[in-house]
Every structure is written in C-alpha cells, then in structure tokens.
Amino acid sequence: MGLSQGIQVPDALVASYTRNGGEEERAWIARLPALVAELFDRWGLERDGGLASGEASLVVPVRRGDGTRAALKLQMPRAETTAALIGLRAWNGDGIVRLLDHDPGSSAMLLERLDLSRTLACVEDDDLAMGVLGAIMGRLHSVPAPEGLRGLGDVARGMLASVPAAAAALTDPADRRRLRDWAAAVAELVGEPGDRMLHWDLHYGNVLAAEREPWLAIDPEPLVGDPGFDLWPALDTGWEKLHAAGGASGVVRRRFDLLTEALGLDRPRAAGWTLARLLQNTLWDIEDGGSAIAVSQTVVAEALPRP
C-alpha cells in the first residue's frame, strides 16, 4: 500500500479485506491512503502517533487545528457502520466515546481520543471492573433509541428460522438438544423484544481509559432490544481472568448476579436473552463450517439461572 500523509495501511488490515472480501473490498482498501489524505485536508488534521487497526478498521491518532487530540477511524461503509454513527450521535458521549465529526460519504468518524493502551481488563479486581462496565451499560441503555436501528425481534425471529438446518449440522446429539433448548427459550421471549438501545459488544476490551471520564465505551454495534441481550460479552470477557479466579463457571454466575442487580433486570428474562446470544454465536459458528457448540458457550449456559 502506498503512503499518504505518512499513512501506510497495516498488512494485517490489507490481508483481512483482500482475504475475506471481493472486488469492492479490495478497491476500498486500495483507496484508503488517499481517503486519509482527503480527510486530513478537509478537517485540518495532523498525524499524532502510531496507527491502530483491527480486522475491519484503521484508527489514526490526530490533532485538530485547535490542538485538540482526536482519533480518525475509517471502516468500509456497511450497515454496522451506519448503526454505530446513529448510536454515537444519540449517546452524545454519555458513557461512550464522543463523535466529533463524520463524513457521510465514507462513513469515516472523527472521535474523541482515548487511551488505547489501557482497557478495563487492566483492572485486577473483577468485581470492580464489572461494576464499571455495568454502570456504563446502564447509562447507554437509558438513552432512548433513535429511528434507523435494527430491532431484536427481527434478529431473534431470523435466528429461530435458522435453527432446524443448523441443528442438523451439529455432530453431537447433546449439542443438538442444547441448541433446541436455547431456541425454545428464545421463542418464549421473541414477542417482547424490548426497546432499549444496546451496545451489543460491551466487554473489557471495548472500555478504554479516558481524560473526560475514567472509562468510556467504544465500538458499539447498536441494536434496539432487551438489556438482557447485552450481557453476554461482559459475562464472557477475559477468560484468563476467569480461570485464574478459580473456575469460569463461578465467575460467570457472579458477573451475571452483579450485572442484573446493577441494571435492575428480571433474572429469568435476562438469562433467556443471554441464551439468545449463545444461540446467535453458535449459528454464526455453524455458518463458518463449525459442527460443535464451543466450550465457552456451554460454560456460560451452565452458569446461568434457569430462565
């Protein structure tokens, strides 16, 4: 990849788009350096540190013309990117990174600068970390959901329609029974999917240290639904910490107790919507060629109270 404004697209990001994408994805990644240069000129930005990237996005630390530190995030326009923009505008920095500007044509975001080197996983006391995460989650859920976001009801009905074919792909009869049990729990809830704005991916790695507040959330995938559907990433986060604490199942159950109490959730209902997340993850695994339910999914399921 070529250089532009000192930007060279990381090899891992190039590989992700070229390996998993088609002609449109390859064209976007090839144009990325030029897009960065355009946005630097339009918004009067200067490079201010090393690049960060994941499988889908590039983050460039920058300074604005007034000296404010910010982060330029670029990701190929998708439905998820549009949802993130809708959510960030609605939350307006309440418990989450603040959106400073955005480019509708490219979906590029200019964001408040947070500390990428310090995630909530740095907090050794798991109860304390979970308390921080639960408080942020409660603030995010309290903001009324705007128009334009997907609803959990549609997502759940789509999952249920996929279960018969997915169950047939599982090789272990116990896994097939488990998948159907999870689907039955979701079927009981699908008629009341909820109306809160969910983050959908709130775990320790998506909470960063900040200057405006001690901790702020990043990388939302907003969805309108029941808060119980937002718990799974927090329950599942930091497996090394779970095992070090003397057993994943016990820590998952304690986290569930802490979160449902902090958020004032009905425990059986929250357990049912957490099973919906396990169902969703397993369906995705099967789409990718999997033939068994992941151990991490069964650990979480067994730790939950019965819905």
N, C-alpha and C positions, 0 to 999 in steps of 0.2 A: 504494500500500500504506500501511496505517496505521502509526502509531508505537506502540511498546510498549517500555518500559524504554529509550527513546531509540533503538530499533532501527527502521530503515526498510529494507525489503528492496531491495537494489540493482536498478535497472531491468533490467540485463543478466540477472540470475538470474530475475526475473519473466518476461522475454521467453523465456528458454530453456525454462521449464516450460510456458508457455502456447503457444509455437510448436511444440514437439516433443511435447507431451503431450495428454491428453484431460481429461475431467471430473475424474478422480481427482487428476491433477497440478495442475490449477487450484485445486481445493479445498485441497490441501496447501499451496500457496504462499500462498493467501489466509489460512490459519490460522497461518502461520509466526510473525508477530509475537506472537500470543497464546501460542504454544508457547514462545517465548523467555522471555516473562514468567513462565510457569509454572515453567520450569526455573530461572530466576533465583531465584524464591521457594523452590523445593524444595531447591536446593543452596546457598542463601545467597551468590549471586554478585553482583558489581558490575561494570559495564562498565569496561573499562580500555584503550581505544584504538579505532582505526578498524576498520571491518569489512573482511573479505576474502571474495571469492566466486569460484567458477568457474561452469561450466555447470550443475553439479548440486548444489553445496553452499554453505552460508553458514558462515563462521567468525567468531566474536565473541570478541575478547580480553577476558578477565575476570580478576578477583581473587576468590579464595575467602575465606571468613570468617577464616581464619588469616593472610591476606595473601599466600598462595601465588598466583603468576601461572599462569594456565591459559588454555586456548582451548576454547570451546564450538563444536563442529562439528555442523551439522544438515544432514541429507540425507534425502530421501524414502525410507522403508523399501523395500529391494529385496534380491534375493539377494546382490548385491555388497556391500551394507552389512552384511548378516549375516556374510558371509565375512570382511570386514575386522575385525569385532568378535571373531570366533573367532581370527583370526590375531594380533591385538593382545594378546589375553589370553594366548595361548600364548607369544608372544615376550617379553612382560612387560618391555618396554623394552630388550631386548638388541639394540642396533644400530638401534633404531627408536623413534619417539615412544612415550611411555608412556601407556597408557589409565588415567585416574584414576577414572573413573566412567562409567556409561552408563545410559540409560533404555530398557528393553526395548520399551516401547510405541511409542516414536517413533524408535528407533534413534539418538537423539542421543548424542554422545560428549563427555565432558569429558576433554581431552587436556593433557598437558604442553605448556607454551608454548615454542615455538621461534622463531627469528628469520626471519620471512617475507621479509625484505629481503635475506637472504644465502643463496643456493643454491650448490651445488657448482660451478655454471657460473662463479662469481666467481674460481675458481682458474685462473690463466692457463696453468700448466703442465699440459698434457693428460695426460701420463703420471702425474703426481702425483694429479690428480683421479680418474683411472681406478683408481689404486691404492687410494684412499679408498673408491671405490664397490665395488671388488672385495672389499675387506676386510669391508665391511658386508654384501655379498651372501653371503659365506661364513658369517658369523655367523647370518644369517637361515636359511640352508639347514641349519645344524647343529641347529636345534631340531626335535624330532620333530613330525610333522604330526598334529594332533588330528583327532578324528572330525568329520564335518559339512562337509568341504570337497569341492569338485568334484575329479575326477581327470583328469589329462591324457589318459589313454587314451580316456575318453568324448569329450573335446573333439576329439581327433585323429580319432577314427572319424567324428564328425559332420562334420568338415571334408572328409574323404575322400569321404563320401557326396554332398557338395555340388559336387564338382569337375566332373563332366560338364556339368551345367547352367551352371555359372559359366564354364567354358571356352568354351561356345557364345556367351556374351555378349561375349567379347573380340574386337575387330575385327582385330587384327594377328595373323597366323599365328604369328609369333615369340613373341608373348605367350602364345598358347595352348600352344605347345610348352614354354615356360618353366613355365607353371602345372602342366602334366602332369609335368614333370621334378621339380618340388618335391613334388608329390603322391606320386610314386614313392619319393622319399627318405623321406617320412613313413611310407609303407606299410611300409618295411623296419624302422622303429623302433617302430611302434604297439604291438607285442606286449610291449615292455618300456618302459612309460611313466615309470618312476621313482617314488620315494616321498618325495622331499624337499618341504618347504613352501616354495613360491616366492612372491616378491613380485608378479611379473607386470608391473610397471610401474616398475622401478627405473632412473631416469635422473637426470641432473644436477638437473633441476628438482624432483625428489622427494627430494632430500637437502638438509636445512637445517642451518644453524649452530645450535648449542645451548649451554647452560651446563653441563649434566651431562657432555657429551662434545663434542668439537669439531664433529662432524657426526652427524646421525641421519636415518634414512629416514622418510618419511611416505607416506600414501595407498596402502597396499597393497591388492592385489586377490588375496588368497591362493588358491593352487591347488596341488594335490599332483602332483608330477611330476619330470621330469629337470631338473637345474640348467641344462643347455644351453638349455632353453626360456626361461630368464630372461635370456639375454644380449642379445637384440635391442635393447631400449630403450637399453641402455648403448652399443651399437655405433652407434646412430642418433642419439644425443643431440647437440645443439649443432652444427647444420650450418654456421653461420657460422664456428665454430672450425675445423671440418674443412677448409673451403675456404681459410681463412687459413693453414692449416698446409701448403698446397701440394698439395691433392688429397684428396678424400674417400675414395677407394678405399684409398690407402695408410694413412690414419689408421684406417679401419675394420679393416684387417688387423692393424695394430699393437695396437689395442684388443682384438681377438679373441685375439691371442697373449698379451697381458698377463693377460686375464681367465682364459683356460683354464689358464695356468700357475699363477696365484694360487689358483684353485679346484681344481687337480688334476684337470681334466676330460680325458676322451678327446677329442682334437680332431676326428676324423671324426664321432663321435657328436654332439658339440656343434654342429658345422656342420650336421648333418642336422636337429637340433631348431631351429636358427636358421632354416633354410629353412621349417620348420613355421610359425614366426612370420610369415615373409613370405607364406606361403600364406594364413594366417589374415587378415592385413591386407588382402590382395588380395580375398579372399572378402567381407570387410566392405565394401570399396570398391564391389564389383560389386552388392552388396545395395543400396547407396545410389545406384545408377544409373551407376556407372563402367563404362567399356568398354576400359580400358587399365591395364596394370600401372604403378604410379607409379615415377618415375625413382629415387627414394630406395630403393625395394625392389630394383631391379636393381643399383644401386651396391653395396649390402650383399651381395647374392648373388654378384656377380662378385669381391668381395674375399675371400670365404671359401675355405678349402682345400676340395678336393673331398671330400665325405663318403664 
